[in-house]
């Protein structure tokens, strides 16, 4: 299994085409060889759960049977040609699942990998949730504090806010120098630890997924830079 996250940026004058692509690109993706799960995603402006969308920036997360299937997609697919033609920038990070808990649309897209506890190196993290409509206000009230603290956390490298539906179906994909840095932020950083408690005590989510990945490749750029290099 191989997982990719691609982020693209459209010029402002192509924003209407960006919205159209969210509908029509499902068709070629359905017929793409070797793809087992995919989501076309919008992006937030500030690199995490974000109530403010960035209409120029969009993404796709995909799960592939083999790494070669993703390589063929980025060489030959109609979707990739569309993005190369209409967007200013494209950035992709390729990963191997490290561990995964929870579901996305009632599926376990990354399986149930057994983590190699001896691994030492960078870790990518996906935190994804469907927020209960009755809990939206409480959720978004707590987001700014956590988002601000993540950017200054030890070992933090980069992140992007992604989502299928504004306000309700949101995710953050972040990259860290090590698993230990992830744990320090998640459980020892006060603001984040308090929010984790609230998600359970107040029942914010109707569905959630938490996954970690080992990054193995990255190419392209967003806003003029490759956000993470191996």
Beta strands, then each sheet from edge to edge (+ up, - down):
strand 1: 2-10
strand 2: 35-44
strand 3: 53-64
strand 4: 87-102
strand 5: 123-131
strand 6: 156-165
strand 7: 169-176
strand 8: 205-220
sheet 1: 1+ 3- 2+ 6- 7+ 5- 8+ 4- 1+
end
